Amino acid sequence: MSVDQATPEGDQRLGSWAKLSLVALGVVYGDIGTSPLYAVRECFRAEHAVAASHDHVLGVLSLIFWALAIVISTKYLIFILQADNEGEGGILALAALVSSDESNAGYRRWAIFTLGLLGGALLYADGMITPAISVLSAVEGLEVAAPALDPYIEPITIAILVGLFLFQSRGTARVGTVFGPIMLIWFATLACMGIQQIIQAPQVFLAINPLYAIRLLLENGLSGYLVLGSVFLVVTGGEALYADMGHFGKQPIRISWYYVVLPALLLNYFGQGAFLLEHPEGARNPFYLMAPGWALYPLVILSTMATVIASQAVITGAFSLTLQAVQLGYSPRMTIRHTSAEQMGQIYIPLVNWALMFACIGLVLGFRSSDNLAAAYGVAVTITMVITTVLFFLLTRMRWNWSLPAALGVCGIFLAVDLAFLGANLFKISNGGWFPLLVAGGAYTLMSTWMAGQRLLAKRLRERALSIELYIADLMNEPPVRVSGVSIYLTGNPIGTPPALRHNVRHNKVLHEQIVLLTVVTANVPHVRLAKRVEFEEIGEGFFRILINYGFMDTPHIPLTLATLTNAPLSLQGEDVTYFLGTERLLATHRPGMALWREKLFAWMSRNAQPATAYFYLPPEQVVEIGSQVEL
C-alpha cells in the first residue's frame, strides 16, 4: 500500500484514538487521577506512617513510582488489558472468559465463578468509599484556604454527593463529552503544581532509584511495611482501567495513561515530595499547602469537579457490574433504565443508585474526615487485585497455553506485589477496614444465595417436570379445544413441560393453535450476534421450541428479538400472541438443598425481583401469569 493511500486511514484512526483518549480521561482515570489529594498525606499522617524526613520522603516517593510502574503501567496496561472477553473487561467478564474453557470440570468452574463473584462484591464496597473520600478530600481544601469554614465541610460534601446521585437518573451521555476536557485541565494543573516545587528541589528525582524504597522498608521494620497501606492509595483506580475497556478499547486507554495521566501524576507526587523536603511540617496536607495562596479557592473548585467526575465513573461502574450480575444469574432482576439511545452502556439502576447514595452519606457522617476514610480504603481493592491476578494466571494456562514457568514468572511478580499491599492493608481492618469487608460479605451472600437458589429451584422444577414430547403424546389422546392465536410460554427448561402450560390446559381446557416454548439463555460472552441469537425447532402438533441466546451485556428484549425471526412458519407479532409466565411461590423447607435461612432469603429476593414482564419488555396487555407453589 502506498503512503498516499495509507495516510488518510492512519489520520482517521489517529483522530479516533485521540478523541476516545480524551473522553477516557473523564471516565477511566477519574479515580486514580484524584489520588494526589490524599495519598502522599496519608503516608506521613496515618496511624501507620513515618516521619517526613529526607530519606523517608524519598523512600515513599520511590514506593509510589514503582507501584505505578509495576501495578498500573505493566500489570494492567500491558497484560490484563489483553484479557478481553470479546472486547469487554472487568472481573466478572474475566471469570466468564476463564470458565468458558471446555476443560473446566464442574467444581473448577464453580471455584472460578466464586472468585469472580467475590471480586465483584468487593467492588461494590469500593463504589461506596470512593465518592465519599474523593469529594470529602477535595472540599477539605477549604480548611486550608479559610479555617473558619471547617464546620461546613461535611454539609457541603453531603450536598455535593446528593446532587451527584440525584443527577444519575438523567444519564451521563449529555455531560460525558465535557468530562474529558475538565480532567485534561486537572492533569495539567497537577503537572504544573509539581513542576513548580521540583524546580526548588530537583534532588527529589533520586527517588526513582528503588534502593530508597528498599531502605525505607528495611530500616523502619513493621512501620515501614505498613506505609504500603497508604502507598496503595495511588493505584486504587487500577480495576477501572480494565472494567471500562469495553467502552473505549485498549489503545485509547493506554495512550491516555502513558502520555497524560502517568506524567502528570508523577510530577505532582514528586512535587509534593519536593515540597516536603523543604517544608516537612506541611505533611498535614501537602497537596493544598504547596499551591500559591491566590490559587487555593480555584483549586478547591477544580478538585471538587475532578472528584465528582471520579465518583461518576465509579457509580457507572457499579451500574455496569450489576447489569452483568443480573444477566449472568448472580442477582435477581431489577429495574434497569437505558439513558442513551445512541451509546451502549449508559444505564441507570435506581436501587443501586440510592443504596450507594445513603452509604456515601453514612460514611461521611460516620468517619467525618478523609483521613479516617483512608483507613477504610484499600482493603477491598487489594483483595480484588489479588483475585484478578489469580484469574489471569488461570487464563494464561487454560486459554492462552502459556508454559508453567512463563505464567508463574509473570503472574508471580504481580501476585507478590498484590499480597504485599494486601498484608499492609489488613492492618487497617480495626480502623475502618472492616466496613468494605462487611459490605462485600453482604453482597457476596446475596449474590451467591441467588445463584444457588436458582439452581435449587431449577432442580425442584425438573423433579416434577414431564418431557414435552411425552406430554404432547398424552395430550393428543384427548385433545383439548384449540383456539386461534399463538401462546408463548417462558420456561427455563427447554425440554420439559412448563408448569404454566399444564395448569392452563388443566383448568381452562383449551390450547392455542400454536404453542411456543421459549427459553432465554445468557452466554459467557458480552454480546451474541443477531444471526446466532435465535434457535428455532418445530416439535409437532403445533408446538415449537425457541432458544434465545443473549450476552451478559445485551438487553434482553424478547419481542424485538422475535421480530428478527422471519423464516418461521408462524407469526410472533401482533395482538394474537399471548405470553404465559409461571410465577412460583417459594416455600423454605428442611429438605436437602440450602440452609433454611438461605432458602428464606432466596424466597424474599424472588418476591422482590423485577417482574419478568418489565425485564423482558413484554407487552403487559398480552401477558397471563399462572402461579404455582414450590417447596425448596
Sequence and secondary structure as in RCSB ss.txt:
>XXXX:A:sequence
MSVDQATPEGDQRLGSWAKLSLVALGVVYGDIGTSPLYAVRECFRAEHAVAASHDHVLGVLSLIFWALAIVISTK
YLIFILQADNEGEGGILALAALVSSDESNAGYRRWAIFTLGLLGGALLYADGMITPAISVLSAVEGLEVAAPALD
PYIEPITIAILVGLFLFQSRGTARVGTVFGPIMLIWFATLACMGIQQIIQAPQVFLAINPLYAIRLLLENGLSGY
LVLGSVFLVVTGGEALYADMGHFGKQPIRISWYYVVLPALLLNYFGQGAFLLEHPEGARNPFYLMAPGWALYPLV
ILSTMATVIASQAVITGAFSLTLQAVQLGYSPRMTIRHTSAEQMGQIYIPLVNWALMFACIGLVLGFRSSDNLAA
AYGVAVTITMVITTVLFFLLTRMRWNWSLPAALGVCGIFLAVDLAFLGANLFKISNGGWFPLLVAGGAYTLMSTW
MAGQRLLAKRLRERALSIELYIADLMNEPPVRVSGVSIYLTGNPIGTPPALRHNVRHNKVLHEQIVLLTVVTANV
PHVRLAKRVEFEEIGEGFFRILINYGFMDTPHIPLTLATLTNAPLSLQGEDVTYFLGTERLLATHRPGMALWREK
LFAWMSRNAQPATAYFYLPPEQVVEIGSQVEL
>XXXX:A:secstr
  HHHHHHHHHHHHHHHHHHHHHHHHHTSHHHHTGGGTHHHHHHHSTT     HHHHHHHHHHHHHHIIIIIIII
IIIIGGG  BTTB SHHHHHHHHHT TT  HHHHHHHHHHHHHHHHHHHHHHHHHHHHHHHHHHTHHHHH GGGG
GGHHHHHHHHHHHHHHHGGG STTTHHHHHHHHHHHHHHHHHHHHHHHTT GGGGGGGSHHHHHHHHHHSHHHHH
HTHHHHGGGGTTHHHHHHTHHHH HHHHHHHIIIIIHHHHHHHHHHHHHHHHH GGGGGSHHHHTS GGGHHHHH
HHHHHHHHHHHHHHHHHHHHHHHHHHHTTSS     EE  SSSTT EE HHHHHHHHHHHHHHHHHH SHHHHHH
HSSHHHHHHHHHHHHHHHHHHHHTS   HHHHHHHHHHHHHHHHHHHHHHHTTGGGTTHHHHHHHHHHHHHHHHH
HHHHHHHHHHHHHT  BHHHHHHHHTTS  EEEEEEEEEE S TTB  HHHHHHHHHH EEEEEEEEEEEEE SS
S   GGGTEEEEEEETTEEEEEEEE TTS   HHHHHTT  SSSS   STTEEEEEEEEEEE  SSSSS HHHHH
HHHHHHHTS  HHHHTT  GGGEEEEEEEEE 
